[in-house]
Amino acid sequence: MIRTNCSRCLSLSLVAFGTTFFICATLPIAAIAQDEVAADAGADKTVSKQEEALPDAPPAPDVEVSPDAKPGPPTGSEKADFATLKFVRMGRQLDPKNKLNTRISRYMNAAIDKQDEGGPEEAIRLLKKLNPKRLNRMERASVARVEALLFYATGDMDKTIDAFRRSLREETLPLDSEAMMRFQIAQLLAGKYQWQAAIDAIYEWFRYTEDEENALAYYLLGIANFQLGNLDLAIVNTEKALEIAGQPNQGWLQLLAAVYVQKLNYRKAAGALERLVINFPKKQYWVQLGLVYGAMDNYQEQLAVQQVAYQQGFLTEEADLRRLARSYLYADLPYPAARVLESGLADGSIESAAKSLELLANSWIAAREYEKSLPPLVEAATVSPDGNLFVRLGQVFLQRENWAGAAERLEDAREKGGLTNPGNVSLLLGIAYYNNNQLFLAKSSFIDAAEHEKTKEDAERWIDHIETEANSTS
């Protein structure tokens, strides 16, 4: 009798491989993340929660799965006649001509021993001494099966698949053993990224098996169809796999969430991610769930998820912390937004770059804490490559009626250049000079503003006002 420890080892390895096999399907976060462009919006605009928090596009509609998509093999696929197959197979196994010779059994057992002692290559060389033409069907099938196990141990998947297929061609081994080999072929093809071949192999397995409630088989169909872009088939097969398993599987739920995001069905993607954060509470799932809620315009749930993730220490990346701060701003909660940013800047998880410093300043401005907004805004304006943040700083001084300070910062903005709206800067500078009783500089600034279409009308009114005042006092 052939010892089966080698066979059992391969079987377990393949099942483990299939269970965890997941070609990393990165969620297309760029399509659903809150856009960070708002933080870099024109410095001449006043801060608003929309500028700081809203995505730049409306949420996509939920795209449902086609009703024609069914799990498993295609509808109408032919099923093997098991009654006839079992009868014919039993006849072959009882045929004395197909009896497994003791000598051949010893060769196979010796090959397995060779694998344990000297490695699979020596074991394969031993089996090659057998002449297939002098073996009966049972012997050829059994030897080919052992060869498959040995080739697998060498890492040669092509020869492993070929050996399994040679064993299957003899149509002699028990049907359940052949079904296992067909399933292993499908797994090996998936491991080689031969997705259509893997699908065909699974369909072949379905034809010759009575065990159709195999969760792993449906998962393999799910991942293979996903890789081929057949999103509907990927969804229905992965959902079927989870249904049969009866319990959450991390890799399978990852796949389901990824497919639903690519399908633009964020509601279903959120459902898969909710199961992931409940059963496998990892940082990436909390972050992705928050992003998906944002894509659905469900900002209340998004903030709730972000808060839980932050409290659990999952939000440590700069982009995640800035996104949380924007969510707070959108919810009219500028104080916690500022606290998150200050903490991140203090511990180094947020870099002291213009974008983050401006966001902190904007948070304090939204909270009407103008004094607290000045230090980060000054630092941001200093390190910024253009003068737009000096414009924002000038606006803060204007709100505080610090006319000299506003004029100084607006002049800094013009000197640094790269302004989004230079006409508006000249207009604001004119207002600052006017209120500081520097009428000549005010009029000069308004004349500059009048050269820009957007500020021409307002600037001319200020010029008329200054001239009218001058005439009335002369």
Helices and strands as residue ranges (DSSP letters): H 5-20, H 29-32, G 36-40, H 49-53, H 82-94, G 96-98, H 102-118, H 120-127, G 132-134, H 137-154, H 157-169, H 175-191, H 195-207, H 215-227, H 231-245, H 250-262, H 266-279, H 283-295, H 299-311, H 318-330, H 334-347, H 354-366, H 370-383, H 388-399, H 403-416, H 422-435, H 439-449, H 456-473
